[in-house]
Amino acid sequence: MEGEPGTLRVQIVRGRRLAIRDFKSSDPYVVVRLGNQTQKTKVINSCLNPVWNEELVFAMPEAARVLQLEVFDRDRFKHDDKMGRGDVDLQGLVSGIRLSRALRLSKGETQLRKVAPNGENSLMAESFVVFVDGEIVQNLRLKLRDVESGEIELSLRWSPNPVYAPAMATSV
């Protein structure tokens, strides 16, 4: 990312075994933060295994290091309940970007890095950073922290063309 910010597309795919915060279920949504940019998914009513398949687009600044996710249960008459959080250390993605430039990749598919679960991320299993036709892609499964159960599946897609989208970065 040396001198070239890009676009980070975060596909929130699904949640699994999310915590119950209402009587028998929850109404979950995900809040995603990258630096000072914040976006959220739609609410899925009465579901502990929601499928969002929702893409959130961020301008990725050079200094971006962590993507933060928080899951909430939407409540109508009181504050939304926390359902856990997860962090994605973006260093594997950033090093994949640098490696793809050093290798001058332009087409095809090349596995660039393997990212293992550690104390700096919420990964449930190894994740791979892959160059795919001009984009850097990483598919992840995160174990939610600060909650009794839950995981989030997501996909990151970085491309070198910056997006100017001030309306997309909203405060929550």
C-alpha positions as CSV (number, residue, x, y, z in Angstrom):
1,M,0.0,0.0,0.0
2,E,3.0,2.2,-0.2
3,G,1.7,5.5,-1.6
4,E,-1.4,3.9,-3.1
5,P,-4.6,3.6,-1.1
6,G,-7.2,1.4,-2.5
7,T,-10.7,0.1,-2.0
8,L,-11.5,-2.6,0.5
9,R,-14.8,-4.5,-0.1
10,V,-15.9,-6.4,3.0
11,Q,-18.5,-9.1,2.2
12,I,-20.3,-10.0,5.4
13,V,-21.4,-13.5,4.4
14,R,-23.1,-15.1,7.5
15,G,-23.2,-15.6,11.2
16,R,-23.3,-18.9,12.9
17,R,-24.5,-20.0,16.4
18,L,-25.0,-16.3,17.5
19,A,-25.9,-15.7,21.1
20,I,-29.5,-15.4,22.2
21,R,-30.3,-11.8,23.4
22,D,-34.1,-11.8,23.1
23,F,-36.5,-14.4,24.5
24,K,-35.7,-17.2,22.1
25,S,-33.6,-15.6,19.4
26,S,-31.9,-12.3,18.3
27,D,-32.2,-9.7,15.6
28,P,-28.5,-9.4,14.6
29,Y,-26.6,-6.9,12.5
30,V,-22.9,-6.2,12.1
31,V,-21.1,-2.9,12.5
32,V,-17.7,-2.7,10.7
33,R,-15.1,-0.1,11.4
34,L,-11.9,0.7,9.4
35,G,-10.1,3.7,10.8
36,N,-12.7,6.5,11.1
37,Q,-15.1,4.8,8.6
38,T,-18.1,2.9,10.0
39,Q,-20.8,1.0,8.2
40,K,-23.4,-1.6,9.2
41,T,-25.4,-4.4,7.7
42,K,-29.1,-4.8,7.6
43,V,-30.9,-6.4,10.5
44,I,-31.9,-10.1,10.1
45,N,-35.0,-10.7,12.3
46,S,-35.3,-13.6,14.7
47,C,-32.2,-15.5,13.5
48,L,-29.2,-17.0,15.2
49,N,-27.6,-18.2,11.9
50,P,-28.2,-15.1,9.7
51,V,-27.1,-14.9,6.0
52,W,-26.4,-11.3,5.1
53,N,-24.3,-11.6,1.9
54,E,-23.9,-7.9,2.1
55,E,-20.9,-5.9,0.7
56,L,-19.6,-2.8,2.6
57,V,-17.1,-0.7,0.7
58,F,-14.3,1.3,2.4
59,A,-11.6,3.6,1.1
60,M,-8.5,1.8,2.6
61,P,-6.0,4.4,3.9
62,E,-2.3,3.5,4.0
63,A,-2.3,3.5,7.8
64,A,-5.2,0.9,8.1
65,R,-4.1,-2.0,10.3
66,V,-7.2,-3.5,11.9
67,L,-10.7,-4.1,10.7
68,Q,-13.1,-4.2,13.6
69,L,-16.5,-6.0,13.7
70,E,-19.2,-5.9,16.3
71,V,-22.4,-7.8,16.3
72,F,-25.5,-6.4,17.9
73,D,-29.1,-7.5,18.6
74,R,-31.6,-4.8,17.4
75,D,-34.0,-3.8,20.2
76,R,-37.0,-1.5,19.6
77,F,-37.5,-0.1,23.1
78,K,-34.1,-0.1,24.6
79,H,-30.4,0.0,23.6
80,D,-29.2,-2.7,21.2
81,D,-27.5,-5.6,23.0
82,K,-23.9,-6.6,22.2
83,M,-23.5,-10.0,20.7
84,G,-19.7,-10.1,20.4
85,R,-16.8,-8.6,18.5
86,G,-14.0,-9.6,16.3
87,D,-10.8,-8.1,14.9
88,V,-9.0,-8.7,11.6
89,D,-5.3,-7.9,11.6
90,L,-4.8,-6.4,8.1
91,Q,-1.1,-7.1,8.0
92,G,-1.5,-10.3,6.0
93,L,-3.5,-8.5,3.4
94,V,-1.0,-5.6,3.3
95,S,1.9,-7.9,2.9
96,G,0.0,-9.7,0.1
97,I,-0.5,-6.4,-1.7
98,R,3.2,-5.6,-1.4
99,L,4.2,-9.1,-2.6
100,S,1.8,-8.9,-5.6
101,R,3.5,-5.7,-6.7
102,A,7.0,-7.1,-6.2
103,L,6.1,-10.1,-8.3
104,R,4.3,-7.8,-10.9
105,L,1.2,-10.0,-10.9
106,S,-1.5,-8.8,-13.3
107,K,-3.6,-11.9,-14.2
108,G,-4.5,-15.3,-12.9
109,E,-4.6,-16.6,-9.3
110,T,-1.6,-16.8,-7.0
111,Q,-1.6,-17.7,-3.3
112,L,0.5,-15.1,-1.5
113,R,0.3,-15.6,2.2
114,K,-1.0,-17.8,4.9
115,V,-2.4,-16.2,8.0
116,A,-2.7,-18.2,11.2
117,P,-4.9,-17.6,14.2
118,N,-3.2,-15.7,17.0
119,G,-3.8,-13.2,19.8
120,E,-3.9,-10.3,17.3
121,N,-6.9,-11.6,15.3
122,S,-10.1,-13.5,15.9
123,L,-9.5,-16.2,13.2
124,M,-11.0,-19.6,13.8
125,A,-8.7,-21.3,11.2
126,E,-5.9,-20.5,8.8
127,S,-6.8,-18.0,6.1
128,F,-5.1,-17.4,2.8
129,V,-4.3,-14.1,1.0
130,V,-4.7,-14.7,-2.7
131,F,-4.1,-12.6,-5.8
132,V,-7.1,-13.0,-8.2
133,D,-7.0,-11.0,-11.4
134,G,-5.8,-7.7,-10.0
135,E,-7.4,-8.0,-6.6
136,I,-6.1,-9.3,-3.2
137,V,-8.7,-11.6,-1.6
138,Q,-8.9,-13.1,1.9
139,N,-11.7,-15.3,3.1
140,L,-12.1,-15.5,6.9
141,R,-14.0,-17.1,9.7
142,L,-13.9,-15.1,13.0
143,K,-14.8,-16.4,16.4
144,L,-16.6,-13.7,18.3
145,R,-15.0,-12.4,21.5
146,D,-16.7,-11.3,24.7
147,V,-19.7,-13.5,24.2
148,E,-20.7,-17.1,24.9
149,S,-20.9,-18.2,21.3
150,G,-20.9,-17.1,17.7
151,E,-18.8,-16.7,14.6
152,I,-18.8,-14.5,11.5
153,E,-17.8,-15.5,8.0
154,L,-16.5,-12.7,5.7
155,S,-14.5,-12.0,2.6
156,L,-12.1,-9.2,2.0
157,R,-11.3,-7.9,-1.5
158,W,-8.7,-5.1,-2.0
159,S,-8.3,-3.4,-5.3
160,P,-5.8,-0.6,-6.1
161,N,-8.4,1.8,-7.5
162,P,-9.5,4.2,-4.7
163,V,-13.3,4.8,-4.4
164,Y,-14.5,8.2,-3.4
165,A,-17.7,7.4,-1.5
166,P,-18.3,9.8,1.4
167,A,-21.9,8.7,1.6
168,M,-20.8,5.1,2.3
169,A,-18.8,5.9,5.4
170,T,-21.5,6.7,8.0
171,S,-21.5,7.0,11.7
172,V,-23.5,4.6,13.7
